[in-house]
Amino acid sequence: MSHADTLERRICPVCKRFPAGYADSDVCLICGADTVPVSEAAGGKHRADATQPATRAPRPRAERSHPDSGGGVFFPFDGDRPERKPVWPYVLAVLGAALFITVYFRHESPQPQQALQPEIESQRGYDSGAVVAPPAVAAANAPPQTATHARPTSTPATAAGNAGGESIADSASPEAAGTVTSAMTDAAPARPAAAVPAPKAETPPAKNAVTASEMNIVNSVRYSLKQGDLTDARERFERLRQGVQARPEGRQVSDELIRRERERDAALQRARYCEAGKDWSCMAQNAAHAKDLDSGSAQSQVMLSMATSQLRWARNTRPAPSRSVAPTPARPVAASQ
């Protein structure tokens, strides 16, 4: 007999796995539950099953107790716990059904409003006095309930047929209902349509009309001419359209601008001739005149600065005039006595 056979065989009531469920201590090493002793017959049976792994005996079902993890309280159960089915398929099914119902009623709800729209528009037209559709069109769009007003004009045969409880709309044929509806619409007096005033034809703007922004540009050109800045005046004048430049306001400004530009160009040309001849005073005079005509001309400013510097340099390098000493007159010599 081996040492293992001399030990007391104990089994865990929670695990119930052989040989993993066997334990030589009072506490299970797997789940920590209290173990119970096993009889020799049961121990020998399980040991014999362990030596024959070909077939596995079904697990015996008996009342056992599982320990509660919260307070150590045991609760009985019969057999294995049932496996819980997942809940998310049912949740998805409910959400899908709700989405389908919402989409269905959203597409179906506008139909009654569309059916009542012609009648509402006709009533609004009569109330406001606007032009509305003819009565025949309004009667065609009206619901088939208008056929029930023809009861006084029904024939005796129709009245006898309706005595059994059938309504006139059910007993009458579609052709008869259409005839009664057309007769009612012809007998109804037509309301006079309110006269709609014709829209006033808008007069097209003139081809070369001066807008407010273009008039502001013309005034800015005049201001630049008054300030003596021909360069700025030319830049502003080029923004105008050809049609505005051909108008009297544009021609007046253009003539004044061209006259001053020619005078400025002539002064600059004379300044260049003086520069070629090294006549710095002439160059400075013509450049100053061109600058007075066009204060924004960069060329006149450069030429005036150059002529001024040349005149200053020539004045500093000019030799000083020599002073001539007047001869002292000889004194007369007195005659000796």
ZAMARGU-4260 file (C-alpha; in steps of 0.2 Angstrom, whole numbers, plus 5000, padded with zeros to 4 digits):
<rodrens>
0) 5000/5000/5000 | 5007/5017/4995 | 5007/5033/5005 | 4993/5040/4994 | 4982/5026/4999
5) 4984/5029/5018 | 4978/5047/5016 | 4960/5052/5019 | 4952/5055/5002 | 4942/5071/5002
10) 4933/5079/4988 | 4927/5097/4984 | 4908/5098/4982 | 4910/5114/4971 | 4922/5108/4958
15) 4917/5090/4957 | 4931/5086/4945 | 4941/5070/4946 | 4956/5069/4950 | 4956/5088/4951
20) 4942/5088/4964 | 4952/5077/4976 | 4961/5086/4990 | 4970/5080/5006 | 4966/5096/5015
25) 4950/5103/5022 | 4950/5117/5010 | 4949/5115/4991 | 4965/5122/4982 | 4955/5127/4967
30) 4940/5136/4973 | 4943/5137/4992 | 4927/5128/4997 | 4927/5116/5011 | 4930/5098/5006
35) 4920/5083/5012 | 4927/5065/5015 | 4924/5051/5001 | 4919/5034/5005 | 4931/5019/5000
40) 4918/5013/4988 | 4917/5029/4979 | 4936/5032/4980 | 4939/5015/4972 | 4926/5018/4959
45) 4934/5034/4954 | 4951/5027/4954 | 4945/5013/4943 | 4938/5026/4931 | 4954/5035/4931
50) 4963/5019/4925 | 4950/5017/4910 | 4950/5033/4900 | 4941/5025/4886 | 4924/5030/4892
55) 4919/5043/4904 | 4904/5040/4916 | 4891/5054/4916 | 4892/5066/4930 | 4880/5062/4944
60) 4868/5075/4948 | 4864/5078/4966 | 4859/5092/4977 | 4875/5102/4981 | 4878/5119/4988
65) 4888/5133/4980 | 4896/5146/4992 | 4890/5164/4990 | 4905/5175/4987 | 4897/5189/4997
70) 4894/5182/5014 | 4898/5163/5013 | 4880/5158/5012 | 4876/5142/5003 | 4861/5140/4991
75) 4855/5124/4984 | 4853/5120/4966 | 4848/5105/4956 | 4860/5101/4942 | 4871/5113/4932
80) 4866/5131/4930 | 4858/5135/4913 | 4867/5145/4900 | 4861/5163/4898 | 4857/5168/4880
85) 4863/5185/4874 | 4851/5200/4875 | 4858/5211/4861 | 4849/5201/4847 | 4832/5206/4855
90) 4837/5224/4857 | 4842/5225/4839 | 4826/5218/4833 | 4816/5230/4843 | 4826/5245/4837
95) 4824/5239/4819 | 4805/5238/4821 | 4804/5255/4828 | 4814/5262/4814 | 4803/5254/4801
100) 4787/5260/4809 | 4794/5278/4810 | 4799/5278/4791 | 4783/5271/4786 | 4772/5283/4795
105) 4783/5298/4789 | 4780/5293/4771 | 4762/5290/4773 | 4757/5305/4783 | 4759/5319/4770
110) 4746/5311/4758 | 4730/5318/4767 | 4737/5335/4767 | 4741/5334/4749 | 4723/5329/4745
115) 4716/5344/4755 | 4729/5356/4748 | 4718/5361/4732 | 4703/5365/4743 | 4713/5375/4755
120) 4721/5385/4741 | 4704/5388/4733 | 4696/5394/4750 | 4711/5406/4752 | 4709/5413/4735
125) 4690/5417/4738 | 4694/5425/4754 | 4708/5436/4748 | 4700/5441/4732 | 4714/5434/4721
130) 4712/5425/4705 | 4707/5407/4708 | 4703/5392/4697 | 4686/5390/4688 | 4672/5382/4697
135) 4673/5366/4686 | 4691/5363/4691 | 4686/5366/4710 | 4672/5353/4708 | 4684/5341/4700
140) 4696/5342/4714 | 4682/5341/4727 | 4679/5325/4737 | 4665/5313/4731 | 4654/5317/4745
145) 4646/5331/4735 | 4636/5318/4726 | 4625/5315/4742 | 4617/5332/4739 | 4607/5325/4724
150) 4595/5315/4735 | 4580/5327/4731 | 4582/5324/4713 | 4584/5305/4714 | 4572/5294/4704
155) 4559/5283/4712 | 4568/5267/4707 | 4584/5274/4716 | 4574/5278/4731 | 4566/5261/4732
160) 4583/5253/4730 | 4590/5263/4745 | 4576/5258/4756 | 4586/5242/4761 | 4599/5253/4770
165) 4611/5257/4756 | 4618/5274/4753 | 4616/5284/4737 | 4635/5285/4735 | 4635/5265/4736
170) 4620/5262/4724 | 4624/5275/4711 | 4636/5271/4697 | 4652/5282/4694 | 4644/5289/4678
175) 4629/5295/4688 | 4639/5302/4701 | 4649/5312/4688 | 4633/5318/4680 | 4626/5324/4696
180) 4642/5333/4701 | 4643/5342/4684 | 4625/5348/4686 | 4628/5355/4703 | 4644/5364/4697
185) 4635/5371/4682 | 4621/5378/4693 | 4632/5386/4706 | 4635/5404/4702 | 4653/5408/4697
190) 4661/5421/4708 | 4669/5436/4698 | 4688/5435/4698 | 4697/5450/4705 | 4707/5459/4692
195) 4725/5457/4694 | 4735/5473/4690 | 4748/5471/4677 | 4766/5473/4683 | 4774/5489/4678
200) 4788/5487/4665 | 4805/5493/4672 | 4814/5505/4662 | 4830/5499/4657 | 4845/5509/4662
205) 4854/5520/4650 | 4869/5512/4641 | 4882/5525/4647 | 4873/5530/4663 | 4885/5536/4676
210) 4883/5526/4693 | 4886/5533/4710 | 4903/5524/4712 | 4909/5531/4695 | 4904/5548/4699
215) 4914/5547/4715 | 4929/5542/4704 | 4927/5558/4693 | 4926/5569/4708 | 4942/5561/4715
220) 4951/5564/4698 | 4946/5583/4699 | 4952/5584/4717 | 4969/5576/4712 | 4970/5589/4698
225) 4967/5603/4710 | 4981/5596/4722 | 4993/5596/4707 | 4995/5577/4707 | 4994/5571/4689
230) 5000/5554/4692 | 4986/5550/4704 | 4973/5558/4693 | 4979/5547/4678 | 4977/5531/4689
235) 4960/5535/4695 | 4954/5541/4677 | 4959/5524/4670 | 4947/5515/4681 | 4932/5523/4672
240) 4923/5513/4658 | 4925/5519/4640 | 4907/5524/4640 | 4909/5536/4655 | 4925/5543/4648
245) 4916/5548/4632 | 4902/5557/4642 | 4904/5576/4645 | 4910/5574/4662 | 4924/5562/4657
250) 4929/5572/4642 | 4931/5588/4652 | 4942/5579/4665 | 4952/5571/4652 | 4956/5587/4642
255) 4962/5595/4658 | 4973/5581/4662 | 4980/5579/4645 | 4985/5598/4644 | 4994/5597/4661
260) 5003/5581/4656 | 5010/5589/4640 | 5016/5604/4649 | 5025/5593/4662 | 5033/5582/4649
265) 5039/5598/4640 | 5047/5604/4656 | 5056/5587/4659 | 5062/5587/4641 | 5070/5605/4643
270) 5078/5599/4659 | 5086/5584/4650 | 5093/5596/4637 | 5101/5607/4651 | 5108/5591/4659
275) 5117/5586/4643 | 5124/5604/4642 | 5130/5604/4660 | 5119/5619/4663 | 5114/5614/4681
280) 5104/5630/4685 | 5093/5628/4669 | 5091/5610/4674 | 5085/5614/4691 | 5073/5627/4685
285) 5064/5616/4673 | 5064/5601/4685 | 5056/5612/4698 | 5043/5618/4686 | 5039/5600/4681
290) 5037/5596/4700 | 5025/5610/4702 | 5014/5603/4688 | 5015/5585/4695 | 5019/5583/4713
295) 5018/5564/4711 | 5031/5563/4697 | 5047/5554/4703 | 5057/5558/4688 | 5055/5577/4691
300) 5061/5575/4709 | 5076/5565/4704 | 5082/5578/4691 | 5079/5592/4704 | 5089/5584/4717
305) 5103/5580/4705 | 5104/5598/4699 | 5104/5605/4716 | 5118/5594/4722 | 5128/5599/4706
310) 5125/5617/4710 | 5131/5615/4728 | 5146/5606/4723 | 5151/5619/4710 | 5149/5633/4722
315) 5160/5624/4735 | 5174/5621/4723 | 5175/5638/4715 | 5192/5647/4718 | 5191/5663/4729
320) 5195/5679/4719 | 5212/5686/4722 | 5213/5704/4730 | 5224/5716/4720 | 5235/5728/4731
325) 5234/5746/4726 | 5252/5754/4723 | 5257/5767/4736 | 5260/5784/4728 | 5278/5791/4730
330) 5280/5806/4741 | 5288/5821/4734 | 5306/5824/4740 | 5309/5841/4748 | 5322/5852/4739
335) 5337/5855/4749 | 5341/5873/4754
</rodrens>
